[in-house]
Amino acid sequence: MYRGISYLLIFAFIAITAEISAGANSFASVSQIPQNDSIKKYRLDSVTVRSAVKNKVTKESAFAVGTNVQRVDAGVITRMAGLSLSELVKDQSSVYIKEYGRGMASYISVRGTSSSHTNIAWNGINLAVPTLGQANLSQVPLYFFDKMELHVGGSAMLYGDGAIGGSIQLSTVPVWKKGFSGDLLLSGGSYSTLYGAGTLRYSNGRTESRSSLFATSAKNDYTFRNNTKPGHPKERLNNSGYSNHGILQEVHRKLKDSSVLSFSLWYLDHDREIQPSVAINDRPQHYASVRDRNIRGTLHYGASSKRVSYSLKASYANDFQQYEQDVIEASRFSALAELQYNFNGITFKGGATAEHTIPAARSFADSVRENRFYVYGVARYIPSSLPGLLFSAGIRAGSVTNGNVPLMPSAEARYTLLRSKGHNLAIRGAVSRNSRVPTLNDRYWGGVHTYLRSENSFTVEGGSDYHWFKGSRRATASITLYSSSVNDWIRWLPAGNVWRPQNVPKVHSKGAEALLSTEAPLGRFVGGLSVNYSYTSIKMVKGLREGDPSVGRQLAFQPRHSVRGSLSLSGGPFLWFATISFTGDRTTLDIFDVLDPYTLLDAGARYKGVLGGQKYSINLTVKNITGTNYQNVKFYAMPGRNYNVAFRLYF
């Protein structure tokens, strides 16, 4: 029923927008497709904000002068708009994504940490479900977002509790282009995959409205080799379909004093069958499904003068999940106040956040409530005597119901060693302490576990960035080395006939990250090459008991080596691209059971044209061209060769 209603809404929206556009020619405008959407993986230069747009407190990433902030090119987001956040992270970084099948649950792991160690936010609103402390990236639609930043490394001081491994910051921004504009997106592909979406914007220069909606579904009935049966016979996957639909509504208003008042509302409804392991693929009695419903709403006010800027935000989030007859729900109310002051090369930013969460689950007592409060301050300084030096430092403190919150200080620096014509070489470093409070599930699921201590980490990292350019040729090389010790890592472990959360005394992560990218003209075309590599060593240093065989071994489902590479060729209306990814071997929960490494090859093309005076684009993507048979998680089948075709019209 939901699928039919969703597609009906899509086509009704298309008809309405077409009628409005036809009746408002004096206001109609054509959205600009990025002129150069070749695959530029990341720009790892220093984060310096220079903008004529007022009423915005400086973004947190502007204070991350010594760590690795990776920005995804806007053209890539446009090209991949019909996919999920999980697909974007896999395509654009060497960060590992743990997947239980195509379109199934997908969780991020940055530098070997768990998914609850990465803060994922939209316009500053945490997307993690409060009960679980993590977000399923496969149900987050990329179509809703305009920008994405991936902050690799400890950043809890900047982004708040949980950012031990890193942070993903998603944002939507007003265009302030007078009249009506928008786009329509339709796509289809293998395994009965369908996607429909539309956006309508209107602005009169002082008020802007954006209305977006999407719906997608897939049967996911692909074939696979069943490695649990003799001879590894080919089978067709059962009970693995999904449907997802949602709405995004935003309204921005410029007030007379040049301040801006904004309202945003986001609704998602994700219904999926739970893909069975290959061992029970032919046993319907084990099939199950789960439905998630997420609502996010926020009201934001921002203002600024020559030296002072401030921001006030109130938000509400409701997360609902139903598995068979069990329902887990949580409502979260939060408020944020921030103040920024600029003076003689110093930018200071401080703020306070308050959260109140009300969970509802059969395994929670009715009296369970959670209150959190955080305050923080951070400063960035550019000494006049050393213009090549950038320094930032800050601290965050907080409190939580029935728990403790360790202090989260950090200090970062960046120094430009070489700045000459066509060359730029900088070194950077950072040290930070980060923390994660136990989730509501950790503390209250199946009992009261308030004995748990908050996880805390100490991270040191350093690296260098080199940029070269000459005319239209450019190249970037970057390397980062890091070491991070996490104390009181929370794991659910068997305790007799039940599982209980416990604090593992110490886990240590160390590794390296490297990037090489280049772009140069090739006759009438522009060619691009980008390679990302990650080496991750994450091991338990101290176990819960003497003689624990897991001590000194790589944690489960964490590849040591991960590589992502891309090639692109663009010219005129065409873009051709190819990506290759390698994921190294991983152990399962059985430390002596090793999953094979795998390599995937994808390729595609894009054409941009004009139809009836309106711009459009056509995308063709073929994934897993070689038909590699692989499993990301043991016993969960992944698809072979598959394709997707997308048509997008801009008006």
WOCOR-V400494 format. One record per residue. N is the residue number from 1. PSI is psi in whole degrees, 0 to 359 (none if undefined). D_LAST is the distance of its C-alpha to the last C-alpha in Angstrom with 2 decimals. Layout:
BEGIN
n: {N | N}
psi: {PSI | PSI}
d_last: {D_LAST | D_LAST}
END
This chain:
BEGIN
n: {1 | 2 | 3 | 4 | 5 | 6 | 7 | 8 | 9 | 10 | 11 | 12 | 13 | 14 | 15 | 16 | 17 | 18 | 19 | 20 | 21 | 22 | 23 | 24 | 25 | 26 | 27 | 28 | 29 | 30 | 31 | 32 | 33 | 34 | 35 | 36 | 37 | 38 | 39 | 40 | 41 | 42 | 43 | 44 | 45 | 46 | 47 | 48 | 49 | 50 | 51 | 52 | 53 | 54 | 55 | 56 | 57 | 58 | 59 | 60 | 61 | 62 | 63 | 64 | 65 | 66 | 67 | 68 | 69 | 70 | 71 | 72 | 73 | 74 | 75 | 76 | 77 | 78 | 79 | 80 | 81 | 82 | 83 | 84 | 85 | 86 | 87 | 88 | 89 | 90 | 91 | 92 | 93 | 94 | 95 | 96 | 97 | 98 | 99 | 100 | 101 | 102 | 103 | 104 | 105 | 106 | 107 | 108 | 109 | 110 | 111 | 112 | 113 | 114 | 115 | 116 | 117 | 118 | 119 | 120 | 121 | 122 | 123 | 124 | 125 | 126 | 127 | 128 | 129 | 130 | 131 | 132 | 133 | 134 | 135 | 136 | 137 | 138 | 139 | 140 | 141 | 142 | 143 | 144 | 145 | 146 | 147 | 148 | 149 | 150 | 151 | 152 | 153 | 154 | 155 | 156 | 157 | 158 | 159 | 160 | 161 | 162 | 163 | 164 | 165 | 166 | 167 | 168 | 169 | 170 | 171 | 172 | 173 | 174 | 175 | 176 | 177 | 178 | 179 | 180 | 181 | 182 | 183 | 184 | 185 | 186 | 187 | 188 | 189 | 190 | 191 | 192 | 193 | 194 | 195 | 196 | 197 | 198 | 199 | 200 | 201 | 202 | 203 | 204 | 205 | 206 | 207 | 208 | 209 | 210 | 211 | 212 | 213 | 214 | 215 | 216 | 217 | 218 | 219 | 220 | 221 | 222 | 223 | 224 | 225 | 226 | 227 | 228 | 229 | 230 | 231 | 232 | 233 | 234 | 235 | 236 | 237 | 238 | 239 | 240 | 241 | 242 | 243 | 244 | 245 | 246 | 247 | 248 | 249 | 250 | 251 | 252 | 253 | 254 | 255 | 256 | 257 | 258 | 259 | 260 | 261 | 262 | 263 | 264 | 265 | 266 | 267 | 268 | 269 | 270 | 271 | 272 | 273 | 274 | 275 | 276 | 277 | 278 | 279 | 280 | 281 | 282 | 283 | 284 | 285 | 286 | 287 | 288 | 289 | 290 | 291 | 292 | 293 | 294 | 295 | 296 | 297 | 298 | 299 | 300 | 301 | 302 | 303 | 304 | 305 | 306 | 307 | 308 | 309 | 310 | 311 | 312 | 313 | 314 | 315 | 316 | 317 | 318 | 319 | 320 | 321 | 322 | 323 | 324 | 325 | 326 | 327 | 328 | 329 | 330 | 331 | 332 | 333 | 334 | 335 | 336 | 337 | 338 | 339 | 340 | 341 | 342 | 343 | 344 | 345 | 346 | 347 | 348 | 349 | 350 | 351 | 352 | 353 | 354 | 355 | 356 | 357 | 358 | 359 | 360 | 361 | 362 | 363 | 364 | 365 | 366 | 367 | 368 | 369 | 370 | 371 | 372 | 373 | 374 | 375 | 376 | 377 | 378 | 379 | 380 | 381 | 382 | 383 | 384 | 385 | 386 | 387 | 388 | 389 | 390 | 391 | 392 | 393 | 394 | 395 | 396 | 397 | 398 | 399 | 400 | 401 | 402 | 403 | 404 | 405 | 406 | 407 | 408 | 409 | 410 | 411 | 412 | 413 | 414 | 415 | 416 | 417 | 418 | 419 | 420 | 421 | 422 | 423 | 424 | 425 | 426 | 427 | 428 | 429 | 430 | 431 | 432 | 433 | 434 | 435 | 436 | 437 | 438 | 439 | 440 | 441 | 442 | 443 | 444 | 445 | 446 | 447 | 448 | 449 | 450 | 451 | 452 | 453 | 454 | 455 | 456 | 457 | 458 | 459 | 460 | 461 | 462 | 463 | 464 | 465 | 466 | 467 | 468 | 469 | 470 | 471 | 472 | 473 | 474 | 475 | 476 | 477 | 478 | 479 | 480 | 481 | 482 | 483 | 484 | 485 | 486 | 487 | 488 | 489 | 490 | 491 | 492 | 493 | 494 | 495 | 496 | 497 | 498 | 499 | 500 | 501 | 502 | 503 | 504 | 505 | 506 | 507 | 508 | 509 | 510 | 511 | 512 | 513 | 514 | 515 | 516 | 517 | 518 | 519 | 520 | 521 | 522 | 523 | 524 | 525 | 526 | 527 | 528 | 529 | 530 | 531 | 532 | 533 | 534 | 535 | 536 | 537 | 538 | 539 | 540 | 541 | 542 | 543 | 544 | 545 | 546 | 547 | 548 | 549 | 550 | 551 | 552 | 553 | 554 | 555 | 556 | 557 | 558 | 559 | 560 | 561 | 562 | 563 | 564 | 565 | 566 | 567 | 568 | 569 | 570 | 571 | 572 | 573 | 574 | 575 | 576 | 577 | 578 | 579 | 580 | 581 | 582 | 583 | 584 | 585 | 586 | 587 | 588 | 589 | 590 | 591 | 592 | 593 | 594 | 595 | 596 | 597 | 598 | 599 | 600 | 601 | 602 | 603 | 604 | 605 | 606 | 607 | 608 | 609 | 610 | 611 | 612 | 613 | 614 | 615 | 616 | 617 | 618 | 619 | 620 | 621 | 622 | 623 | 624 | 625 | 626 | 627 | 628 | 629 | 630 | 631 | 632 | 633 | 634 | 635 | 636 | 637 | 638 | 639 | 640 | 641 | 642 | 643 | 644 | 645 | 646 | 647 | 648 | 649 | 650 | 651}
psi: {314 | 322 | 315 | 317 | 320 | 312 | 329 | 318 | 320 | 309 | 327 | 320 | 318 | 315 | 318 | 314 | 325 | 320 | 318 | 316 | 320 | 328 | 2 | 48 | 329 | 343 | 345 | 140 | 152 | 122 | 141 | 122 | 134 | 133 | 334 | 91 | 37 | 164 | 94 | 106 | 296 | 153 | 113 | 23 | 173 | 148 | 95 | 120 | 120 | 110 | 143 | 354 | 126 | 185 | 24 | 126 | 141 | 136 | 152 | 324 | 341 | 340 | 356 | 66 | 342 | 1 | 181 | 99 | 122 | 126 | 132 | 133 | 138 | 327 | 326 | 318 | 320 | 315 | 327 | 20 | 331 | 10 | 182 | 168 | 327 | 316 | 322 | 314 | 318 | 320 | 329 | 4 | 170 | 13 | 140 | 135 | 123 | 116 | 139 | 29 | 168 | 121 | 3 | 194 | 131 | 127 | 140 | 148 | 108 | 123 | 34 | 358 | 171 | 172 | 334 | 357 | 8 | 123 | 123 | 121 | 151 | 116 | 38 | 358 | 123 | 129 | 354 | 140 | 125 | 325 | 324 | 334 | 20 | 164 | 140 | 109 | 338 | 341 | 4 | 113 | 127 | 336 | 332 | 343 | 151 | 329 | 155 | 136 | 135 | 111 | 109 | 124 | 166 | 126 | 32 | 329 | 322 | 315 | 350 | 183 | 137 | 345 | 60 | 318 | 323 | 198 | 143 | 122 | 113 | 146 | 152 | 141 | 144 | 151 | 327 | 43 | 120 | 143 | 192 | 144 | 170 | 198 | 162 | 137 | 127 | 134 | 160 | 160 | 199 | 156 | 36 | 39 | 126 | 146 | 131 | 138 | 157 | 148 | 136 | 124 | 147 | 136 | 140 | 15 | 334 | 331 | 136 | 137 | 138 | 127 | 119 | 144 | 155 | 160 | 139 | 154 | 160 | 146 | 327 | 38 | 54 | 163 | 157 | 166 | 122 | 103 | 8 | 358 | 151 | 134 | 357 | 62 | 155 | 132 | 161 | 133 | 138 | 160 | 54 | 20 | 164 | 160 | 146 | 133 | 157 | 172 | 139 | 126 | 128 | 143 | 128 | 138 | 122 | 125 | 172 | 332 | 18 | 8 | 168 | 133 | 128 | 144 | 135 | 141 | 132 | 129 | 130 | 142 | 110 | 118 | 120 | 145 | 145 | 111 | 126 | 158 | 157 | 336 | 333 | 23 | 329 | 24 | 90 | 335 | 345 | 359 | 148 | 170 | 166 | 143 | 132 | 138 | 126 | 133 | 131 | 129 | 144 | 147 | 124 | 139 | 130 | 142 | 159 | 154 | 197 | 319 | 337 | 136 | 148 | 160 | 137 | 136 | 137 | 137 | 160 | 139 | 138 | 126 | 124 | 132 | 132 | 122 | 111 | 244 | 358 | 134 | 131 | 125 | 148 | 137 | 135 | 127 | 135 | 154 | 143 | 137 | 130 | 147 | 137 | 140 | 131 | 131 | 118 | 55 | 359 | 130 | 118 | 138 | 132 | 160 | 173 | 142 | 137 | 137 | 142 | 122 | 134 | 105 | 158 | 110 | 150 | 329 | 357 | 145 | 148 | 337 | 355 | 123 | 156 | 133 | 136 | 146 | 132 | 145 | 147 | 160 | 139 | 147 | 145 | 136 | 133 | 102 | 135 | 331 | 340 | 80 | 343 | 359 | 134 | 134 | 139 | 150 | 150 | 177 | 147 | 138 | 157 | 178 | 155 | 149 | 129 | 43 | 174 | 148 | 108 | 153 | 146 | 82 | 160 | 155 | 134 | 152 | 152 | 133 | 128 | 111 | 325 | 128 | 91 | 181 | 112 | 359 | 144 | 121 | 127 | 149 | 154 | 159 | 159 | 149 | 137 | 154 | 132 | 161 | 162 | 124 | 141 | 141 | 170 | 321 | 318 | 320 | 335 | 355 | 120 | 21 | 186 | 115 | 46 | 2 | 344 | 139 | 152 | 142 | 143 | 144 | 155 | 119 | 134 | 133 | 157 | 160 | 185 | 153 | 133 | 133 | 136 | 140 | 147 | 109 | 236 | 5 | 141 | 154 | 150 | 136 | 138 | 145 | 142 | 134 | 142 | 159 | 131 | 128 | 125 | 119 | 144 | 38 | 128 | 126 | 143 | 121 | 153 | 136 | 87 | 236 | 359 | 168 | 138 | 149 | 141 | 156 | 113 | 127 | 314 | 133 | 137 | 132 | 134 | 156 | 193 | 149 | 136 | 148 | 137 | 126 | 149 | 155 | 134 | 151 | 141 | 86 | 238 | 1 | 169 | 124 | 147 | 145 | 136 | 137 | 128 | 137 | 139 | 133 | 124 | 121 | 111 | 120 | 150 | 124 | 319 | 128 | 181 | 342 | 159 | 140 | 14 | 119 | 345 | 342 | 131 | 3 | 152 | 136 | 156 | 144 | 37 | 104 | 140 | 321 | 135 | 129 | 136 | 128 | 153 | 150 | 143 | 153 | 118 | 146 | 131 | 227 | 359 | 148 | 127 | 141 | 154 | 141 | 147 | 139 | 140 | 130 | 122 | 177 | 152 | 149 | 160 | 194 | 336 | 111 | 346 | 2 | 116 | 128 | 139 | 146 | 163 | 154 | 133 | 141 | 125 | 154 | 160 | 180 | 156 | 140 | 134 | 132 | 189 | 131 | 115 | 35 | 359 | 140 | 148 | 166 | 150 | 128 | 137 | 126 | 133 | 124 | 150 | 57 | 323 | 357 | 35 | 132 | 114 | 166 | 126 | 316 | 139 | 132 | 13 | 113 | 143 | 157 | 155 | 215 | 132 | 163 | 164 | 137 | 132 | 140 | 129 | 126 | 131 | 137 | none}
d_last: {30.83 | 28.36 | 26.54 | 26.21 | 25.06 | 22.43 | 20.84 | 21.19 | 19.24 | 16.40 | 16.24 | 16.80 | 13.91 | 11.61 | 13.36 | 13.25 | 9.57 | 9.17 | 12.10 | 11.13 | 7.96 | 10.51 | 13.11 | 11.67 | 10.67 | 12.87 | 10.89 | 7.21 | 6.20 | 4.58 | 6.09 | 9.23 | 10.73 | 14.44 | 16.38 | 19.40 | 19.04 | 22.53 | 24.55 | 26.06 | 27.96 | 29.23 | 30.08 | 33.49 | 34.26 | 35.53 | 33.30 | 33.21 | 30.67 | 29.85 | 27.10 | 26.59 | 25.08 | 27.85 | 28.77 | 28.73 | 31.87 | 32.06 | 30.87 | 33.74 | 33.01 | 33.93 | 37.48 | 37.55 | 39.07 | 41.41 | 39.51 | 36.84 | 33.27 | 30.70 | 27.01 | 24.51 | 22.14 | 18.53 | 17.59 | 19.93 | 18.45 | 14.98 | 16.87 | 18.97 | 16.56 | 17.89 | 21.44 | 23.81 | 25.22 | 28.33 | 26.70 | 25.25 | 28.67 | 30.46 | 28.26 | 28.25 | 31.79 | 35.35 | 35.56 | 37.05 | 35.33 | 37.80 | 36.34 | 38.04 | 35.99 | 32.43 | 30.28 | 33.50 | 34.73 | 33.84 | 35.50 | 35.39 | 38.55 | 38.55 | 41.80 | 43.51 | 43.01 | 41.94 | 38.51 | 39.88 | 40.56 | 36.91 | 35.06 | 31.45 | 29.45 | 26.02 | 25.85 | 29.63 | 30.02 | 32.24 | 30.85 | 34.35 | 36.02 | 39.04 | 41.52 | 40.73 | 39.54 | 36.90 | 33.35 | 32.40 | 29.63 | 28.70 | 27.37 | 25.19 | 21.52 | 19.98 | 16.43 | 17.34 | 18.32 | 17.23 | 20.72 | 24.02 | 27.54 | 30.56 | 33.80 | 36.65 | 40.04 | 41.78 | 39.71 | 40.98 | 41.90 | 38.26 | 36.44 | 39.22 | 41.35 | 40.84 | 39.33 | 42.33 | 40.46 | 37.19 | 33.94 | 30.25 | 28.07 | 24.49 | 22.24 | 19.03 | 18.27 | 16.53 | 14.15 | 15.36 | 12.48 | 12.95 | 10.80 | 8.06 | 5.37 | 5.47 | 5.87 | 8.46 | 11.64 | 14.66 | 17.85 | 21.51 | 24.72 | 28.45 | 30.49 | 28.19 | 25.49 | 22.27 | 19.21 | 16.28 | 13.92 | 10.95 | 9.91 | 9.13 | 10.01 | 11.69 | 14.08 | 16.67 | 18.25 | 20.91 | 19.34 | 16.33 | 15.50 | 13.85 | 14.24 | 14.14 | 16.16 | 17.37 | 20.30 | 22.25 | 25.69 | 28.17 | 31.73 | 32.75 | 35.70 | 36.26 | 39.71 | 41.85 | 45.40 | 47.53 | 49.71 | 51.81 | 53.42 | 55.93 | 54.42 | 50.89 | 49.72 | 46.11 | 44.65 | 41.42 | 40.04 | 40.35 | 38.96 | 36.04 | 32.92 | 30.41 | 27.53 | 25.35 | 22.79 | 21.67 | 19.71 | 18.81 | 18.68 | 18.91 | 19.71 | 20.77 | 22.88 | 24.43 | 27.95 | 30.19 | 32.13 | 29.05 | 29.24 | 26.32 | 26.52 | 24.23 | 24.20 | 22.92 | 23.59 | 23.32 | 24.72 | 25.47 | 27.60 | 28.94 | 31.52 | 33.21 | 36.41 | 38.62 | 39.10 | 42.87 | 44.85 | 45.81 | 49.35 | 48.41 | 45.53 | 47.71 | 49.05 | 47.02 | 49.32 | 47.70 | 44.06 | 42.18 | 38.74 | 37.22 | 34.53 | 32.87 | 31.05 | 29.80 | 28.74 | 27.98 | 27.64 | 28.12 | 28.62 | 28.65 | 29.95 | 30.17 | 31.84 | 33.40 | 35.80 | 37.16 | 39.10 | 38.32 | 35.25 | 35.30 | 33.21 | 33.94 | 32.36 | 33.30 | 31.98 | 32.81 | 32.55 | 33.85 | 34.37 | 35.76 | 37.10 | 39.10 | 41.24 | 43.29 | 45.05 | 44.75 | 42.23 | 41.52 | 39.58 | 39.24 | 37.86 | 37.47 | 37.32 | 36.91 | 36.93 | 36.42 | 37.53 | 37.12 | 38.52 | 38.14 | 40.47 | 40.39 | 43.65 | 45.08 | 43.26 | 43.34 | 40.40 | 41.63 | 39.61 | 41.14 | 40.21 | 41.36 | 39.90 | 41.37 | 40.57 | 42.10 | 41.67 | 43.00 | 43.29 | 44.25 | 45.78 | 48.96 | 50.29 | 49.83 | 52.30 | 50.96 | 51.98 | 49.78 | 47.55 | 46.25 | 45.81 | 44.62 | 44.75 | 43.84 | 44.28 | 43.42 | 43.64 | 42.54 | 42.95 | 41.77 | 44.08 | 44.00 | 47.62 | 48.06 | 50.95 | 48.92 | 45.36 | 44.60 | 45.35 | 43.00 | 44.60 | 43.44 | 45.39 | 45.02 | 46.30 | 45.14 | 47.55 | 47.28 | 49.02 | 48.39 | 50.27 | 53.05 | 52.09 | 52.29 | 49.64 | 50.88 | 49.98 | 47.03 | 47.67 | 46.04 | 46.53 | 44.46 | 44.91 | 43.35 | 45.12 | 43.89 | 46.79 | 45.37 | 42.89 | 43.34 | 41.34 | 39.11 | 40.75 | 40.36 | 42.58 | 42.78 | 44.75 | 43.96 | 45.63 | 45.41 | 47.70 | 46.74 | 48.07 | 45.67 | 46.20 | 44.96 | 46.41 | 47.35 | 44.80 | 45.72 | 46.39 | 48.62 | 50.68 | 50.82 | 50.03 | 53.25 | 55.34 | 55.45 | 54.98 | 55.02 | 57.36 | 54.36 | 53.81 | 50.45 | 49.43 | 49.61 | 49.02 | 50.04 | 47.75 | 48.46 | 46.17 | 45.91 | 44.17 | 43.08 | 39.93 | 40.00 | 37.27 | 37.70 | 35.56 | 36.37 | 33.81 | 30.88 | 33.16 | 33.36 | 35.09 | 35.64 | 38.54 | 39.31 | 42.02 | 42.86 | 46.10 | 46.59 | 49.21 | 48.78 | 51.44 | 50.45 | 53.24 | 53.49 | 50.69 | 50.22 | 50.72 | 51.49 | 54.77 | 57.31 | 60.07 | 62.43 | 60.66 | 57.58 | 54.99 | 54.89 | 52.94 | 55.04 | 54.73 | 55.26 | 57.12 | 55.27 | 52.52 | 51.88 | 48.76 | 48.75 | 46.74 | 44.69 | 41.06 | 40.08 | 36.99 | 36.76 | 33.60 | 33.21 | 30.73 | 31.80 | 30.82 | 32.16 | 32.19 | 28.67 | 27.42 | 27.36 | 29.32 | 29.46 | 32.11 | 32.47 | 35.29 | 35.91 | 39.35 | 40.96 | 44.61 | 45.45 | 48.98 | 49.22 | 52.59 | 54.64 | 57.34 | 59.32 | 59.45 | 60.63 | 63.89 | 66.24 | 65.75 | 62.12 | 61.12 | 57.49 | 58.58 | 57.72 | 55.30 | 51.52 | 49.78 | 48.47 | 45.07 | 44.70 | 44.38 | 46.17 | 44.00 | 40.24 | 38.32 | 34.65 | 33.78 | 30.78 | 30.28 | 27.17 | 26.64 | 23.54 | 23.15 | 20.63 | 17.90 | 20.27 | 21.43 | 24.54 | 25.99 | 29.07 | 30.55 | 34.10 | 35.56 | 39.19 | 40.53 | 44.26 | 46.85 | 47.06 | 49.88 | 49.54 | 51.40 | 54.43 | 54.83 | 56.56 | 53.80 | 51.34 | 47.97 | 47.30 | 44.79 | 41.82 | 39.40 | 35.93 | 33.93 | 30.20 | 28.13 | 24.75 | 22.29 | 18.64 | 16.91 | 13.74 | 12.70 | 10.61 | 10.34 | 10.30 | 8.83 | 5.72 | 7.01 | 8.72 | 12.00 | 15.16 | 17.86 | 21.49 | 24.02 | 27.70 | 29.74 | 33.52 | 33.95 | 37.72 | 37.98 | 39.85 | 41.72 | 41.63 | 41.82 | 40.28 | 42.51 | 45.76 | 45.74 | 41.99 | 40.47 | 37.35 | 35.32 | 36.11 | 33.75 | 30.35 | 26.85 | 23.22 | 20.27 | 16.64 | 13.39 | 10.05 | 6.64 | 3.78 | 0.00}
END
